[in-house]
Amino acid sequence: MLSTWIRQTHRWLSIIFTATVLANFVAMALGTPPPWIVYSPLLPLFLLLFSGLYMFFLPYAARWRSGRRVAG
């Protein structure tokens, strides 16, 4: 349940991030943009970082919890 919620949130955050980056380019084409437009992609980017890292390490955590070890 939590994993599904995080995946769905990650997808929506990627759409929001893309929209803010596009708005940034449009604002820069029209002149000097205000700082809130310039820095608006940062919040979704950091949230994408954390949700992406969670999803990246999920299979490793599942393997670790099951007790399977990789010989190395």
Wavefront OBJ file of the C-alpha trace (Angstrom):
o trace
v 0.000 0.000 0.000
v 2.732 2.469 0.970
v 4.834 1.470 -2.035
v 1.900 2.039 -4.398
v 1.227 5.439 -2.867
v 4.886 6.462 -3.213
v 5.010 5.306 -6.851
v 1.874 7.292 -7.698
v 3.220 10.346 -5.872
v 6.517 9.998 -7.736
v 4.673 10.001 -11.071
v 2.666 13.121 -10.192
v 5.773 14.864 -8.879
v 7.513 14.203 -12.187
v 4.636 15.901 -14.026
v 4.764 18.871 -11.646
v 8.556 19.094 -11.999
v 8.324 19.061 -15.798
v 5.661 21.778 -15.742
v 7.754 24.010 -13.476
v 10.830 23.572 -15.676
v 8.792 24.463 -18.772
v 7.369 27.501 -16.978
v 10.924 28.473 -16.129
v 11.986 28.387 -19.784
v 8.931 30.369 -20.862
v 9.532 32.977 -18.163
v 13.200 33.297 -19.166
v 12.231 33.772 -22.807
v 9.964 36.666 -21.810
v 12.597 38.436 -19.732
v 14.062 38.184 -16.266
v 11.817 35.865 -14.259
v 11.018 36.451 -10.588
v 12.960 34.290 -8.129
v 9.920 32.209 -7.151
v 9.662 30.931 -10.736
v 13.387 30.242 -10.944
v 13.419 28.212 -7.713
v 10.020 26.542 -8.126
v 11.419 23.282 -9.617
v 13.569 22.633 -6.558
v 10.850 21.365 -4.199
v 9.491 18.729 -6.612
v 13.061 17.802 -7.528
v 14.024 17.061 -3.918
v 10.796 15.138 -3.351
v 11.535 13.146 -6.511
v 15.001 12.423 -5.159
v 13.672 10.946 -1.923
v 10.844 8.957 -3.509
v 13.198 7.699 -6.228
v 15.784 6.581 -3.702
v 13.062 4.797 -1.733
v 11.942 2.925 -4.832
v 15.556 2.177 -5.816
v 16.398 0.549 -2.476
v 13.066 -1.280 -2.092
v 14.227 -4.518 -3.806
v 17.448 -4.549 -1.773
v 15.519 -4.074 1.472
v 13.125 -6.885 0.530
v 16.061 -9.186 -0.188
v 17.727 -8.195 3.079
v 14.507 -8.856 5.055
v 14.051 -12.262 3.458
v 17.490 -13.295 4.690
v 19.064 -13.985 1.318
v 22.675 -12.916 1.187
v 24.824 -12.473 -1.869
v 28.224 -14.124 -1.581
v 30.934 -11.739 -2.504
l 1 2 3 4 5 6 7 8 9 10 11 12 13 14 15 16 17 18 19 20 21 22 23 24 25 26 27 28 29 30 31 32 33 34 35 36 37 38 39 40 41 42 43 44 45 46 47 48 49 50 51 52 53 54 55 56 57 58 59 60 61 62 63 64 65 66 67 68 69 70 71 72
